[in-house]
Amino acid sequence: MSEVKTNKISSLASNNDITIDPDGTGNTIVASGTVGINNSIPDSFYTGGNNLVVGSGSGSEGITIYGGAESNLFFADGTDIADNLRGRIEYSHGSDNMLFYTNNSYAMRIDSAGKVRIGTSSGVYTEQFLVQSDTSSVNPMTVNNTRSSAATDYAIIFGRNGSIVGSIQTSLSATSYVTSSDYRLKTNVSYDWDATSRLKQLKPARFDWISEGDDAVTVDGFLAHEAQAVVPEAVTGTKDAMRDEEYEIKPAVLDDDGNEVTPAEIGTRSVPDYQGIDQAKLVPLLVKTIQELEARITALEAE
């Protein structure tokens, strides 16, 4: 014969606690301004977060919110709509996006692919992490090292396949943009090559940036594809290349409470995949050309 367990509901007059023991196992709910689920000592936890304490502290325990269109956790400081939606964490089951709201406004999402979007609901390129803002009022991102000693530290590290290939480092007064250059990473090293002939093929130009319109200031530089023919390692991309870009066709539809009813409709379009140039990689060519010119001048002076 199986054991019959007794359901228990009891009240302790000394502190007005109500204890509910559903099956006589000690898995209790204790209510006296605080509630413990599978926990009989909720008052022992930090007072800013012990109104509801779940779990015994042993094994794996948690809370599940079982929803249809979305599952929500709300943070309120009043009963008006603007106040009872002051903060929110929402999981949209239709798009499998996790959304975060602060001050009654959308702030951030993690999409179904694990991509993070801060300040925007959609990506710009194919980035895993995006911070978007209007820089007239706020900086998109700041890296601040609080160490006060005179040392150079990493601010950002760039890795490839488990190895460091570059970094941004800061001292107390300057920033260095560093790329790998250790001799142990190189082979087939040569110092005997003609720099002057190659330098003469470069076409320094002056131009205006189209995006700056009437406010454009004429600057010095290169056209990427022209420099690529001479120093290919200094240039990225291919002349006239295109790429696919995601964009928002229709914004997400929200109900009166701000819940996402229909996810945003995202489309794909073809846009220019612009070339870029790292002008620092022209420096070796410039230095070698100066050395060759200096050697010629010295030879002429010796005649």
Disulfide bonds with the S-S distance in Angstrom:
none
